[in-house]
Amino acid sequence: MVVILLALIFIFQPISWTTVPKNGVLSVIIDRTDTTTADAVKKLRLSGVQTPEAILYPVVSAASAFSSSGLKKGCYQLSPKSPLISLFFKLASGRVSYLVIRIPDGANIWGVEKLFKESPDLDRKLTDFSDATLKSDPEVFRGFDQDIDSVRKKFRESASVSYYEGLAAPDTYYYKPGQSDAALLAKMVRHQKQILDSEWQNRDTAATALIRTPYEALILASLIDKEAGQGQEKYLVSSVFYNRLKIGMPLQTDPTVLYAKGLETRSDPKNITKDDLLKDNIYNTYRQRGLPPTPIACPSREAIHAAMHPADTKYLYFVASGSGRSKFSETLGEHNAAVNQYILKK
């Protein structure tokens, strides 16, 4: 109640701006990362609202109190010289011009499905993101249809393959209330196709000769994104995978085993066991040589770029060394020493 009374003291003051936008409209995006009043106030300030935080805070807090679920996520459009009361009513009523959904780097298909289900005001055309449902609307995946058909034929429609994995580009997307989920997903797929085609046209053809198609590069990029921490390390991880492919050495990457395990329950297991490593499934790169049949996640643009431009190294091994970094080695002896140092702590 005190917060609301404080808000009312300032509510008729005009909003102050750092600069007036050329189109006369300021867009403020409140997304999933803005979980507190302080987060929303910070976003307003970063977007160009110059009104002091001490005044904005009670206004935003009062608006948030009007909804049991807090501030609605989306894009709020404000006009210069509008009083703070207009900001209050827009936030309190959730009158967004656009809604926001963010697909993070390395999200998998069931993670994307969860984000869609959590996103409000979508026209639900897709009951779920299962292979059977997505297969019923091929227009969504236009551009990847030949790749999907090829994998289906190769694996004879096996239920152990996730045919639509990795085809949505990680990014922040805006949609109008009432847009269909199928149309929004199609937009993400087109974006991924555009990124992939652009990167493929500018790839290092000599270094990537083992990769025959853009889709294979997408598969490799998904492995890179799941294994590499720091941005520059993506290119080193890429080089390890290429060096292994050149000599017919299994990729032996844990994320493929985790993916196969998670695919069974459409969940994200945190650990793998020795039994998991021994399972003879088509995603297990400890048992299968070459690339898995499909991507195991939605790779970022940087990972796709790294898949097309591997570093020039002789590395065959790497192990996590802490703080999101890895130790790379050329020989098994060097790798075992690194494992002892960083994993076994010997």
Buried (B, 14 or more C-beta within 10 A) or exposed (E): EEBBEBBBEBBEEEBBBEEEBEEEEBBBBBBBEBEEBEBBBBBBBEBBBEBEEEBBBBBBBBBBBBEEEBBBBBBBBBEBEEBBBBBBBBBBEBEBBBBBBBBBBBBBBBBBBBBBEEBEBBEEBBEBBBBEBBBEEEEBBEBBEEBBEEBBEEBEEEEEBBBBBBBBBBBEBBBEBEBBBBBBBBBBBBBBBEBBEBBBEEBEEEBBEEBEEBBBBBBBBBBBBBBBBEEEBBBBBBBBBBBBBEEEEBBBBBBBBBBBBBBEEBEEBEEBEEEBEEBEBBBBBBBBEBBBBBBBBBBBBBBBBBBBBBBEBEBBBBBBBEEEBBBBBEEEEBBBBBBEEBEEEE
